[in-house]
Amino acid sequence: KKMPAETIKRVPEGHYLQWVNACIAGYGKGKTSSPFEYAGPFTESILMGNLAIRSWMLKNPNLKGWDDKYLGRKKLLWDAKNMKVTNFDEANQFVKRDYREGWKLSL
């Protein structure tokens, strides 16, 4: 069977090594086939979809009506600079996590 023509240039050393080399080169100096300038915002938009799905099922058990009970069923407004949802504070619990005692993420 004949293989289709190659449409995307292949990465001979692999994407992982390409990414590591770009990190070592420093900000703005390393080249990747999937640039961080594109991949970062793309990933953020995909994660926003996950945030919307998780928020969709948040409910207030004290409310009786079906529509009133599920508070997260709304369009979420995202503040990218501050990394938070601005119109539904309950959704922000899914943005960052609290680490167990003895564990922390250092940047």
Number of C-alpha atoms within 10 A of each C-alpha: 3 4 5 6 6 7 6 7 7 10 12 8 8 9 14 11 13 18 18 12 15 18 15 11 12 10 10 11 11 16 16 17 12 12 13 17 9 9 11 11 12 12 11 13 13 10 13 17 12 14 18 17 14 13 22 16 13 15 17 12 9 8 12 9 8 9 10 14 16 17 17 21 17 12 10 19 12 15 11 10 6 8 12 19 19 14 14 17 11 14 20 16 13 13 13 9 8 9 9 7 6 5 8 9 6 4 3
